[in-house]
Amino acid sequence: MVAYKKGLNKVIIIKTTKLLGIGLPIAILPSYFLFFRNKDIFTNFVDKTSTLQILLILIGLASVISILGILIYRRTNKIIYGSYLSKLDDIISDMESIKQING
């Protein structure tokens, strides 16, 4: 049971981390573009910077959003579910020891 729970937790954490690491920037960057596309700030910025600079800024912004999303996800999981998961681990280990004694 312990191995199954750990494997399941690992899969869930990996999949959610990938979702936040890749999906969050993909969702947020187009919304920034849609918000700023008709603003004077955006047109001035595009006129004054080269394509390479814009690409580097987008990659940097996507990386920051990705890292923040992953860090926030992991931190909130530890804060919200940390005590429950440790209690669950204790209960499972107690059940395993009882099974070995009775079996």
C-alpha distances in whole Angstrom, upper triangle without the diagonal:
4,5,5,6,9,10,10,12,14,15,16,18,20,21,22,24,26,27,28,30,31,32,33,36,37,37,39,42,43,43,45,48,48,49,51,53,56,57,59,57,55,58,59,56,56,60,60,57,56,54,52,52,50,48,47,47,44,42,42,41,38,37,37,36,33,32,33,31,28,28,29,25,24,26,25,21,21,24,23,19,19,19,16,14,14,14,11,10,12,11,7,9,11,9,8,12,13,11,13,16,17,16
4,5,5,6,9,10,10,12,14,15,16,18,20,21,22,24,26,27,28,30,31,32,34,36,36,37,40,42,42,44,46,47,48,50,52,55,55,58,55,53,56,58,54,54,58,58,55,54,52,50,50,48,46,45,44,42,40,40,39,37,35,35,34,31,30,30,28,25,26,26,23,21,23,23,19,19,22,21,17,16,17,15,12,12,13,10,7,10,10,7,7,11,10,9,12,14,13,14,17,18,17
4,5,5,6,8,10,10,12,14,15,16,18,20,21,22,24,26,26,28,29,31,33,34,35,37,39,41,41,43,45,46,47,49,51,54,54,57,54,52,55,56,53,53,57,56,53,52,50,48,48,47,44,43,43,41,38,38,38,35,33,34,33,30,29,30,28,25,25,26,23,21,23,24,20,20,23,22,19,18,19,17,14,15,16,13,11,13,14,10,11,14,13,11,15,17,15,16,19,20,19
4,6,5,6,8,10,11,12,14,15,16,18,20,21,22,24,25,27,27,29,32,32,33,35,37,39,39,41,43,44,45,47,49,52,53,55,53,51,54,55,52,52,55,55,52,52,49,47,47,46,43,42,42,40,37,38,37,34,33,33,32,29,28,29,27,24,25,26,22,21,23,23,19,20,23,22,18,18,19,17,14,15,16,13,12,15,14,11,13,16,14,13,16,18,16,18,21,22,20
4,5,5,6,8,10,10,12,14,15,16,18,20,21,22,24,26,26,27,30,31,31,33,35,37,37,39,42,42,43,45,47,50,50,53,51,49,52,53,50,50,54,54,51,50,48,46,46,44,42,41,41,38,36,36,35,32,31,31,30,27,26,27,24,22,23,23,19,18,20,20,16,16,19,18,14,14,16,13,10,12,13,10,9,12,12,9,12,15,14,13,16,18,17,19,22,22,22
4,5,5,6,9,10,10,12,14,15,16,18,20,21,22,24,25,26,29,30,30,32,34,36,37,38,40,41,42,44,46,49,49,52,49,47,50,52,48,48,52,52,49,48,46,44,43,42,40,38,38,36,34,34,33,30,29,29,28,25,24,25,23,20,20,21,18,16,18,19,15,15,18,18,14,14,16,14,11,12,14,11,9,13,14,11,12,16,16,15,18,20,19,20,23,24,23
4,5,5,6,9,10,11,12,14,15,17,18,20,21,22,23,25,27,28,29,31,33,35,36,37,39,40,41,43,45,48,49,51,49,46,49,51,48,47,51,51,47,47,44,42,42,41,38,37,37,35,33,33,33,30,28,29,28,24,24,25,23,20,21,22,19,17,20,20,17,17,21,20,17,17,19,17,14,16,18,15,13,17,17,14,16,19,18,17,20,22,21,22,25,26,25
4,5,5,6,9,10,11,12,14,15,16,18,20,21,21,23,26,26,27,29,31,33,33,35,37,38,39,41,43,46,47,49,47,45,48,49,46,46,50,50,47,46,43,42,42,40,38,37,37,34,32,32,32,29,27,28,26,23,23,24,21,19,20,21,17,16,19,19,15,16,20,18,15,16,18,16,13,15,17,14,13,17,17,14,17,20,19,18,21,23,22,23,27,27,26
4,5,5,6,8,10,11,12,14,15,16,18,20,20,21,24,25,25,27,30,31,32,33,36,37,37,39,41,44,45,47,45,43,46,47,44,44,48,48,45,44,42,40,40,38,36,35,35,32,30,30,29,26,25,25,24,21,20,21,19,16,17,17,14,12,15,15,11,13,16,15,12,12,15,13,10,13,15,12,12,16,16,14,16,19,19,19,22,24,23,24,27,28,28
4,6,5,6,9,10,10,12,14,15,16,18,19,20,23,24,25,26,28,31,31,33,35,36,37,39,40,44,44,46,44,42,45,46,43,43,46,46,43,42,40,38,38,36,34,33,33,30,28,28,28,25,23,24,23,19,19,20,18,15,16,17,14,12,16,16,13,14,18,17,15,15,17,16,13,15,18,16,14,18,19,17,18,22,22,21,24,26,25,26,29,30,29
4,6,5,6,8,10,11,12,14,15,16,17,19,21,22,23,25,27,29,30,31,33,34,35,37,39,42,43,45,43,41,43,45,42,41,45,45,42,41,38,37,37,35,33,32,32,29,27,28,27,24,23,24,22,19,19,20,18,15,17,18,15,14,18,18,15,16,20,19,17,17,20,19,16,18,20,18,17,21,21,19,21,24,24,23,26,28,27,28,31,32,31
4,6,5,6,8,10,10,12,14,15,15,17,20,20,21,23,25,27,27,29,31,32,33,35,37,40,40,43,41,39,42,43,40,40,44,44,41,40,38,36,36,34,32,31,31,28,26,27,26,23,22,23,21,17,18,19,16,13,15,16,12,12,15,15,12,14,17,16,14,15,18,16,14,17,19,17,17,21,21,19,21,24,24,24,27,28,28,29,32,33,32
4,6,5,6,9,10,10,12,14,15,15,18,19,20,21,24,26,26,28,30,31,32,34,35,39,39,41,39,37,40,41,38,38,42,42,39,38,36,34,34,32,30,29,29,26,24,24,23,20,19,20,18,15,15,16,13,10,12,13,9,9,12,12,10,12,15,15,13,14,17,16,14,16,19,17,17,21,22,20,22,25,25,25,27,30,29,30,33,34,34
4,6,5,6,9,10,10,12,13,15,17,18,19,21,23,25,26,27,29,30,31,33,35,38,38,41,38,36,39,40,37,37,40,40,37,36,34,32,32,30,28,27,27,25,22,23,22,19,18,19,17,14,14,16,13,10,13,14,11,11,15,15,13,15,18,18,17,17,21,20,17,19,22,20,20,23,25,23,24,28,27,27,30,32,31,32,35,36,35
4,5,5,6,9,10,11,11,13,16,16,17,19,21,23,24,25,27,28,29,31,33,36,37,39,37,35,38,39,36,36,39,39,36,36,33,32,32,30,27,27,27,24,22,23,22,18,18,19,17,14,15,16,13,11,14,15,12,13,16,16,14,17,20,19,18,19,22,21,19,22,24,22,22,25,26,24,26,29,29,28,32,33,32,34,37,38,37
4,5,5,6,8,10,10,11,14,15,15,17,19,21,21,23,25,26,27,29,31,34,34,37,35,33,36,37,34,34,38,38,35,35,32,31,31,29,26,26,25,23,21,21,20,17,16,17,15,12,13,14,10,9,12,12,9,10,13,13,11,14,17,16,15,17,20,19,17,20,23,21,21,25,26,24,27,30,29,29,32,34,33,35,38,39,38
4,5,5,6,8,10,10,12,14,15,16,18,21,21,22,25,26,27,28,30,33,34,36,33,31,34,36,32,32,36,36,33,33,30,29,28,26,24,23,23,20,18,18,18,15,13,14,13,9,10,11,8,6,9,10,8,8,12,13,12,14,17,17,16,17,21,21,19,21,24,23,22,26,27,26,27,31,31,30,33,35,35,36,39,40,39
4,5,5,6,8,9,11,12,14,15,17,19,20,21,23,25,26,27,29,32,33,35,33,30,33,35,31,31,34,34,31,31,28,27,27,25,22,22,22,19,17,18,17,14,13,15,13,9,11,13,10,9,12,14,11,12,16,16,15,18,20,20,20,21,25,24,22,24,27,26,25,29,30,28,30,33,33,33,36,38,37,38,41,42,41
4,6,5,5,7,10,10,11,13,15,17,17,19,21,22,23,25,27,30,31,33,31,29,32,33,30,30,33,34,31,31,28,27,27,24,22,22,22,19,17,18,17,13,14,15,12,9,12,13,10,9,13,13,11,13,16,16,15,18,20,20,20,21,25,24,22,25,28,26,26,30,31,29,31,34,34,34,37,39,38,40,43,43,42
4,6,5,5,8,10,10,11,13,16,16,17,20,21,22,23,25,28,29,31,29,27,30,31,28,28,32,32,29,29,27,26,25,23,21,21,19,17,15,16,14,11,11,12,9,6,9,9,6,6,10,10,8,11,13,13,14,17,18,18,19,20,24,23,22,25,27,26,26,30,31,30,32,35,35,35,38,40,39,41,44,44,44
4,6,6,7,9,11,12,13,16,17,17,19,21,22,23,25,28,29,31,28,26,29,30,27,27,30,30,27,27,24,23,22,21,18,18,17,15,13,13,12,9,8,10,8,4,7,9,7,6,10,11,10,12,15,16,16,18,20,21,21,22,26,26,24,26,29,28,28,32,33,32,33,36,37,36,39,41,41,42,45,46,45
4,6,6,6,9,11,11,13,15,16,18,19,21,22,23,27,27,30,27,25,27,29,26,25,29,29,26,25,22,21,21,19,17,17,17,13,12,13,12,9,9,11,9,7,10,12,10,10,14,15,14,15,18,19,19,22,23,24,24,25,29,28,27,29,32,31,31,34,35,34,36,39,39,38,41,43,43,44,47,48,47
4,6,5,6,9,10,12,13,15,16,17,19,21,22,25,26,29,27,24,27,29,26,25,29,29,27,26,24,23,23,20,18,19,18,15,14,15,14,10,12,13,10,8,12,13,10,11,15,15,13,16,19,18,19,22,23,23,23,25,29,28,27,30,32,31,31,35,35,34,36,39,39,39,42,44,43,45,48,48,47
4,5,5,6,9,11,11,12,15,16,17,19,20,23,24,26,24,22,25,27,24,24,27,28,25,26,23,23,22,19,18,18,16,13,13,14,11,8,10,11,7,7,10,10,7,10,13,12,12,15,17,17,18,20,21,21,22,24,28,27,26,29,32,31,31,35,35,35,37,40,40,40,43,44,44,46,48,49,49
4,5,5,6,9,10,10,12,14,15,16,18,21,22,24,22,19,22,24,21,20,24,24,22,22,19,19,18,15,14,14,13,10,10,11,8,5,8,9,6,6,10,10,9,11,14,14,14,17,19,19,21,23,24,24,26,27,31,31,29,32,35,34,34,38,39,38,40,43,43,43,46,48,47,48,51,52,52
4,6,6,7,9,11,12,13,15,16,17,21,22,24,22,19,22,24,21,20,24,25,22,22,19,19,19,16,14,15,14,11,11,13,11,8,11,12,10,10,13,14,12,14,17,17,17,20,22,22,23,26,27,27,28,29,33,33,31,34,37,35,36,39,40,39,41,44,44,44,47,49,48,50,53,53,52
4,6,6,7,9,11,11,13,15,16,19,20,23,22,19,22,24,22,21,25,26,24,24,21,22,21,18,17,18,16,13,14,15,12,10,13,14,10,11,15,14,12,15,18,17,16,20,22,21,22,25,26,25,27,29,32,31,31,34,36,35,36,39,40,39,41,44,44,44,47,49,48,50,53,53,53
4,6,5,6,9,10,11,13,14,17,18,21,19,16,20,21,19,19,23,23,21,22,20,20,19,16,16,16,14,11,13,13,10,9,12,12,8,10,13,13,11,14,17,16,16,20,21,21,22,25,25,25,27,29,32,32,31,34,37,36,37,40,41,40,42,45,45,45,48,50,50,51,54,55,54
4,5,5,6,9,10,11,12,16,16,18,16,14,17,19,16,15,19,20,18,18,16,17,16,12,12,13,11,8,10,11,8,7,11,12,9,11,14,14,14,17,19,18,19,22,23,24,25,28,28,29,30,32,35,35,35,37,40,39,40,43,44,43,45,48,48,48,51,53,53,54,57,58,57
4,5,5,6,9,10,10,14,15,18,17,14,16,19,16,15,19,21,19,19,17,18,18,14,14,16,14,11,13,15,12,11,15,15,13,14,18,18,17,20,22,21,22,25,26,26,28,31,31,31,32,34,38,37,37,40,42,41,42,45,46,45,47,50,50,50,53,55,54,56,59,59,59
4,5,5,6,9,10,13,14,17,16,13,16,19,17,17,20,22,20,21,20,21,20,16,16,18,16,13,15,16,13,12,16,16,13,15,18,17,16,20,22,21,21,25,26,25,27,30,30,29,31,33,37,36,36,39,41,40,41,45,45,45,47,50,50,50,53,55,54,56,59,59,59
4,5,5,6,8,11,11,14,13,10,14,16,14,14,18,19,17,19,17,19,17,14,14,16,13,11,14,14,11,11,15,14,12,15,18,17,17,20,22,21,22,25,26,25,28,30,30,30,32,34,37,38,37,40,42,42,43,46,47,46,48,51,51,52,54,56,56,58,60,61,61
4,5,5,6,9,10,13,12,9,11,14,12,12,15,17,16,17,15,17,16,12,13,15,13,11,14,15,12,13,17,17,15,17,20,20,20,23,25,24,25,28,29,29,31,34,34,34,36,37,41,41,40,43,45,45,45,49,50,49,51,54,54,54,57,59,59,60,63,64,63
4,6,5,8,10,13,13,11,13,16,15,14,17,20,19,20,18,21,20,16,17,19,17,14,18,19,16,16,20,20,17,20,23,22,21,24,26,25,26,30,30,30,32,35,35,34,36,38,41,41,41,44,46,45,46,50,50,50,52,55,54,55,58,59,59,61,64,64,64
4,6,8,8,12,11,10,12,15,14,15,18,19,19,21,20,22,20,17,18,20,17,15,19,19,16,17,20,19,17,20,23,21,21,24,26,25,26,29,30,29,31,34,33,33,36,38,41,41,41,44,46,45,46,49,50,50,52,55,55,55,58,60,60,61,64,65,64
4,6,5,8,8,6,9,11,11,11,14,16,16,18,17,19,18,14,16,18,15,14,18,18,15,17,20,19,18,21,23,22,22,26,27,26,28,31,31,31,33,36,35,36,38,40,43,43,43,46,48,47,48,51,52,52,54,57,57,58,60,62,62,64,66,67,67
4,6,8,9,6,7,11,11,10,13,15,15,17,16,19,17,14,16,19,16,15,18,19,17,18,22,21,20,23,25,25,25,28,30,29,30,33,34,34,36,39,38,38,41,42,46,46,45,48,50,50,51,54,55,54,56,59,59,60,62,64,64,66,68,69,69
4,7,9,7,8,11,12,12,13,16,17,19,19,22,20,17,20,22,19,18,22,23,20,22,25,25,23,26,29,28,28,31,33,32,33,36,37,36,39,41,41,41,43,45,48,48,48,51,53,53,54,57,58,57,60,62,62,63,66,67,67,69,71,72,72
4,5,5,7,9,10,11,13,15,16,19,19,21,19,17,20,21,18,18,22,22,19,21,25,24,23,26,28,27,27,31,32,31,33,36,36,36,38,41,40,40,43,45,48,48,48,51,53,52,54,56,57,57,59,62,62,63,66,67,67,69,71,72,72
4,5,5,6,8,10,11,12,14,17,18,21,19,16,20,21,19,19,23,23,21,23,26,25,24,28,30,29,30,33,34,33,35,38,38,38,41,43,42,43,45,47,50,51,51,53,55,55,56,59,60,60,62,64,65,65,68,70,70,71,74,75,75
4,6,5,6,9,10,11,12,15,17,19,16,14,17,18,15,16,20,19,17,20,23,22,22,25,27,26,27,30,31,30,32,35,35,35,38,40,39,40,43,44,47,48,48,50,53,53,53,56,58,57,59,62,62,63,65,67,67,69,71,73,72
4,5,5,6,9,10,11,13,14,16,14,11,15,16,13,14,17,17,16,18,21,20,20,23,25,24,25,28,29,29,31,34,34,34,37,39,39,39,42,43,46,47,47,49,52,51,52,55,56,56,58,60,61,61,64,66,66,67,70,71,70
4,5,5,6,9,10,13,13,16,15,12,16,18,16,16,20,20,19,21,24,23,23,26,28,28,29,32,33,33,35,37,38,38,40,43,43,43,45,47,50,51,50,53,55,55,55,59,60,59,61,64,64,64,67,69,69,70,73,74,74
4,6,5,6,9,12,14,16,14,13,16,17,15,17,20,20,19,22,24,24,24,27,29,28,30,33,33,33,36,38,38,39,41,43,43,44,46,48,51,52,51,53,56,56,56,59,61,61,62,65,66,66,68,70,70,72,74,75,75
4,5,5,6,9,11,13,11,9,13,14,12,13,16,16,15,18,20,20,21,24,25,25,27,29,30,30,32,35,35,36,38,40,40,41,44,45,48,49,48,50,53,53,53,56,58,57,59,62,62,62,65,67,67,68,71,72,72
4,6,6,7,8,11,10,8,11,13,12,12,16,17,16,18,21,21,21,24,26,26,27,30,31,31,33,36,36,37,39,41,42,43,44,46,49,50,49,51,54,54,54,57,58,58,59,62,63,63,65,67,67,68,71,72,72
4,6,8,10,13,12,11,14,16,15,16,19,20,19,22,24,24,25,27,29,30,31,33,35,35,37,39,40,41,43,45,45,46,48,49,53,53,53,55,58,57,57,61,62,61,63,66,66,66,69,71,71,72,75,76,75
4,7,10,12,10,10,14,15,14,16,18,18,19,21,23,23,24,27,28,29,30,33,34,34,36,39,39,40,42,44,44,46,48,49,52,53,52,54,57,57,57,60,62,61,62,65,66,66,68,71,71,72,74,76,75
4,7,8,6,7,10,11,10,12,15,15,16,18,20,21,22,24,26,26,28,30,31,32,34,36,37,38,40,42,42,44,45,46,50,51,49,51,54,54,54,57,59,58,59,63,63,63,65,68,68,68,71,73,72
4,5,5,6,9,10,11,12,14,15,17,18,20,21,23,24,26,27,29,30,32,33,35,36,37,39,41,42,43,44,46,47,50,51,50,52,55,54,54,57,59,58,59,63,63,63,65,68,67,68,71,72,71
4,5,5,6,9,10,10,12,14,15,16,18,20,21,22,24,26,27,28,30,31,33,35,36,37,39,41,42,43,44,45,49,49,48,50,53,52,52,55,57,56,57,60,61,60,63,65,65,66,69,70,69
4,5,5,6,9,10,10,12,14,15,16,18,20,21,22,24,26,27,28,30,31,33,34,36,37,39,40,42,43,43,47,48,46,48,51,51,50,54,55,54,55,59,59,58,61,63,63,64,67,68,67
4,5,5,6,9,10,10,12,14,15,16,18,20,21,22,24,26,27,28,30,32,33,34,36,38,38,40,41,42,46,46,45,47,50,50,49,53,54,54,55,58,58,58,60,63,63,63,66,68,67
4,5,5,6,9,10,10,12,14,15,16,18,20,21,22,24,26,27,28,30,31,33,34,36,37,38,40,41,44,45,44,46,49,48,48,51,53,52,53,57,57,57,59,62,61,62,65,66,66
4,5,5,6,9,10,10,12,14,15,16,18,20,21,22,24,26,27,29,30,31,33,35,36,37,38,39,43,43,42,44,47,46,46,49,51,50,51,54,55,54,57,59,59,60,63,64,63
4,5,5,6,8,10,10,12,14,15,16,18,20,21,22,24,26,27,28,30,32,33,34,36,37,37,41,42,40,42,46,45,45,48,50,49,50,53,54,53,55,58,58,58,61,63,62
4,5,5,6,8,10,10,12,14,15,16,18,20,21,22,24,26,27,28,30,32,32,34,35,36,40,41,39,41,44,44,44,47,49,48,49,52,53,53,55,58,57,58,61,63,62
4,5,5,6,8,10,10,12,14,15,16,18,20,21,22,24,26,27,28,30,31,32,34,35,38,39,38,40,43,42,42,45,47,46,47,51,51,51,53,56,55,56,59,60,60
4,5,5,6,9,10,10,12,14,15,16,18,20,21,23,24,26,27,29,30,31,32,33,37,37,36,38,41,40,40,43,45,44,45,48,49,48,51,53,53,54,57,58,57
4,5,5,6,9,10,11,12,14,15,16,18,20,21,22,24,26,27,28,30,31,32,35,36,35,37,40,39,39,42,44,43,44,48,48,48,50,53,53,53,56,58,57
4,5,5,6,8,10,11,12,14,15,16,18,20,21,22,24,26,27,28,30,30,34,35,34,36,39,38,38,41,43,43,44,47,48,47,50,52,52,53,56,57,57
4,6,5,6,9,10,10,12,14,15,16,18,20,21,23,24,26,27,28,29,32,33,32,34,37,36,36,39,41,40,41,45,45,45,47,50,49,50,53,55,54
4,5,5,6,8,10,11,12,14,15,17,18,20,21,23,24,26,27,27,31,32,30,32,35,35,34,37,39,38,39,43,43,43,45,48,48,48,51,53,52
4,5,5,6,8,10,11,12,14,15,16,18,20,21,22,24,25,26,29,30,29,31,34,34,34,37,39,38,39,42,43,43,45,48,48,49,51,53,52
4,6,5,6,9,10,10,12,14,15,16,18,20,21,22,23,24,28,29,28,30,33,32,33,36,37,37,38,41,42,42,44,46,46,48,50,52,51
4,6,5,6,9,10,11,12,14,16,17,19,20,21,22,23,26,27,26,28,31,30,30,33,35,34,36,39,39,39,42,44,44,45,48,49,48
4,5,5,6,8,10,11,12,14,15,17,18,20,21,21,25,26,24,26,29,29,29,32,34,33,34,37,38,38,40,43,43,43,46,48,47
4,5,5,6,8,10,10,12,14,15,16,18,19,20,23,24,24,25,28,28,28,31,33,33,34,37,38,38,40,43,43,44,46,48,48
4,6,5,6,9,10,11,12,14,15,16,18,19,22,23,22,24,27,26,27,30,31,31,33,35,36,36,39,41,41,42,45,46,46
4,6,5,6,9,10,11,13,14,15,16,17,20,21,19,22,25,24,24,27,29,28,30,33,33,33,36,38,38,39,42,43,43
4,5,5,6,9,10,11,12,14,15,15,19,20,19,20,24,24,24,26,28,28,29,32,33,33,35,38,38,39,42,43,43
4,6,5,6,8,10,10,12,14,14,18,19,18,20,23,23,24,26,28,28,29,32,33,34,36,38,38,40,42,43,43
4,6,5,6,9,10,11,11,13,16,17,16,18,21,20,21,24,25,25,27,30,30,31,33,35,35,37,39,40,40
4,6,5,6,9,10,10,10,14,15,14,16,19,19,19,21,23,23,24,27,28,28,30,33,33,34,37,38,38
4,5,5,6,9,10,10,13,15,14,15,18,19,19,22,24,24,25,28,29,30,31,33,34,36,38,39,40
4,5,5,6,8,9,12,13,13,15,17,18,19,21,23,23,25,27,28,29,31,33,34,35,37,39,39
4,5,5,5,7,10,10,10,12,15,15,16,18,20,20,22,24,25,26,28,30,30,32,34,35,36
4,6,6,4,8,10,9,10,13,14,14,17,19,19,20,23,24,25,26,28,29,31,33,34,35
4,6,6,8,10,11,12,14,15,16,18,20,21,22,24,26,27,28,30,31,33,35,36,37
4,6,8,8,10,12,13,14,16,18,19,20,22,23,24,26,28,29,30,32,34,35,36
4,6,5,6,9,10,10,12,14,15,16,18,20,21,22,24,26,27,28,30,31,32
4,5,5,6,9,10,11,12,14,15,17,18,20,21,23,24,26,27,29,30,31
4,6,5,6,9,10,11,12,14,15,17,18,20,21,23,24,26,27,29,30
4,5,5,6,9,10,10,12,14,15,16,18,20,21,22,24,26,27,28
4,5,5,6,9,10,10,12,14,15,16,18,20,21,23,24,26,26
4,5,5,6,9,10,11,12,14,15,17,18,20,21,23,24,25
4,5,5,6,9,10,11,12,14,15,16,18,20,21,23,24
4,5,5,6,9,10,10,12,14,15,16,18,20,21,22
4,5,5,6,9,10,11,12,14,15,17,18,20,21
4,5,5,6,9,10,11,12,14,15,17,18,20
4,5,5,6,9,10,11,12,14,15,16,18
4,5,5,6,9,10,10,12,14,15,16
4,5,5,6,9,10,11,12,14,15
4,5,5,6,9,10,11,12,14
4,5,5,6,9,10,10,12
4,5,5,6,9,10,10
4,5,5,6,9,10
4,5,5,6,8
4,5,5,6
4,6,5
4,6
4
